[in-house]
Amino acid sequence: MRLFIILTFFVALTSLFGSCKSESSVAPTFCDTSCLKDSIKFTKEEHPLKPYVYISASKCIADTLTWSYIDMGANRKMGLPDFLGTPVHINKDNITCFIKDTSYAWVLFNDCSNGRGYSLKIPFNKKDNIGRKSSTINKFDPKFSVADGLVAFSDRGNLFVEDMATGKTAMMTFGAKADIDYDAIHETVDSVNVTPTRLWARVKLGNEWKTFEKNIELK
């Protein structure tokens, strides 16, 4: 009987430690994943045609992206979960939009369920393709600093930056491929700083953390 009690206690203790380990292994997020109920709206009020971008919500997640302007004739619409290949939890404090008159708009946000950064370049005309990146380095992450007006992203071997207003770009190479999981990016990308004249990043290559920096000129 005494042996049975000891074994029972041991199993319970093991289960408790296992549960604690499982809970602690869940990566914390930097933005609130509470239910998104209201639409998020961006409008360029100073433009005579008032171009706008709306994101509506359904069942607590970002559902439909709509963009247009006065006299455009029709709204352009896109289902975000289908386009991104996954539902995304967006917080209104972790999303921004840059509208380039009636040419295009950039929408930058992070998925609050895992911290993954996204950027969408959406043209108002139907001739140009919609740009999508799910490896974006956004300033909403406290360890990433990106100057206003710039969008930054990585292809695991390089860091790229683009001026959203002009389309001018620059890049910095890591010299090797980083094994980046964009759903848990800080396991391999500790921090990033992006300005119009300089790129800086601390990245894990293999088992070693390395720092990269480069003075740039957007062209």
N, C-alpha and C positions, 0 to 999 in steps of 0.2 A: 504494500500500500504506500509506504514511504517512497519507494522508487517511482511509483506512478505519479505521486504529487510532484516530485522533483522534475520528472519529464514534462508534466503538464506546465509547470512554471517556466521551464526552459523554452518550450514551444511558444508560449505566450510572450515571453521576453524577446525571442527572435522575431516574432511577428510585429511587435511594437517597434523595434529598431528598424525593421524592413519598411514599415509604414512611414516612419520618420524620414528615412533615406529617400523614399519615393517622393514625399512631399517636398523635401528640400531640393530635389533635383529639378523641380519645375522652375524654369528661368523666369525671373520677375520681369514684368513689363513696365515701361516708363509712362504709359498712358492708360487711362481708365477704359475698361471694356464694357462699361454699362450700356444699356440698350439705347441705340440711336433711334429716336422717334421723329425728330423734326428734320425737314430738308435743310441742306447746307447750300447757301446761295452766294454767288460772287457776281458782281456787275461792274462794268466800267462806266460809271455814271457820267463822267466828263465827255465821253464820246457821243456824238449826236445820234448814233444808231444803238447805243446802249447794249453792246454785246454782253452776254451773260452765260454762266455755267451753273447748273443746279444738280445737286445730288440728292435723290429721294431715298427714303428708307423703307424697308419692309421686313417684318419679323426681326427687328433689332439690328439688321445689318444694312450696309450701303447697297442699294438695289439698282437704281437706274441713273445714269448720267445723261443729262439733257443740256444742249447748248445751242444758241441761236442769237439773233439780233433783230431789231425792228426792220421790217420789210424784207427779211431773208426769204420769206415765203413758207417755210416749214421748220419745225424743230428737228434737230438731229438727236437721236436717242441711241443708247447702248446699255445693255444689261451688264453691270459690272461683274457679278459672279461668273457669268459665262465667258466674258471677255478675258478676265484674269485667270480663269480656270479654278477659282476657289472663292468662297465667301470671305469678305473682309470686314473687320470690325473697326470702324472709323470713329475717332473722336473729333469734334469740331475744333478743338484746340491743337490738333496735330494734322492739319491739312491747310494748304495754301494754293492759290491760283494766280497765275500771271496771264493776263489777257492782252494780246498784241492786236490792237484795234479789231478789225473784222477778218484778220488773217488766220490766227490760230490762238489756242490757249494751252498753257501748261498747268497740269494739276498734279501736285505733289502731296503724298500722304504716307502714313505708316499704318500697318495693320496692328492694332493694339493687342491682338491675341498672341503675337510672337515678335513684334517689333520690326518686321520686314518692311523695307522702304520701297515705295512704288513711285513712278512718274509716268504721266500720260501726256503726249503732245497731240492735241485734237484740232484738226483743221476745220474751219467753218465751211469750206467748199467740200464737195464730194469726190474731187479728183485725187487729192492727196491722201496717202495712207495715214492711219492713226498710229502714232508711235507709242510703244509700251516697253517699259523696263521694270523688272521686279528685283533689281539689284542696285537700287538707288540709295545713295548716302544722303539722308535728309537731316536738316538741322534740328528736327524735333527730338532726335536722340541726344541726350545730354552729353555724350562723348564725341559727337560729331558737330563740327562748326563749319557751316557753309554760308558764305556771304550772300546777302539778298541779291536776287537776280540771276543766280547761278544754279545749275543743276549738276550734280556729281554722281557718278556711278562707276562700278568696277566690273570687269569681266574675269576676275580672279587673278589675272596676271598684270593688270594695269589699272590706274585710276584716271578717269576721264572727267573733264569739266566742260560745260557749254554755257555760253551766255544766252539766256532765254530770249532776249530782245533782238540780238544780232545774229545768232547762230554760230558765232565764232567759238572755236574749241581749242583745247590743249590737253596734254596727257602726261602721265608719269608712269614708268614701268617699274615693276617689282623685281624684274630680272628672272623670275621663276613663277610657277603657278602656285597660288595659295589655295589650300583646300577649304574654301569658304562655303559654309552652310548659311544661306541668307536668312533662314528662319532662326538661326542662333549665331548671328554675325560676330558677336564679341568673343567667341571662342577663337577666332583667327584675326579679326580686325579690332584692335583695342580702341584706337581713336584716330580721328581724321580732322585736318584743318584745311579748308579751301578758301582762297581769296582770288581776286582777278590777277594777282601777280605771283602767287606762291601756292604750291601743293605740299602737304606734309601728312604722313601716315605712319602708324605703328602697326605692323602686320606680322603674323606668325607664319614663317616658312619652315615646313618640317616641324622640328621641335624647338626652333629658335625664334625669338622675337627680334624683329629688325625694324629700324627706323629709316624712313625714306623721305627726302625732301628735294624740291626742285623749284627754281625760279622759272616762271612761265610768262609767255605773251600770248594772249588769245588771238588767234588768226582765223 
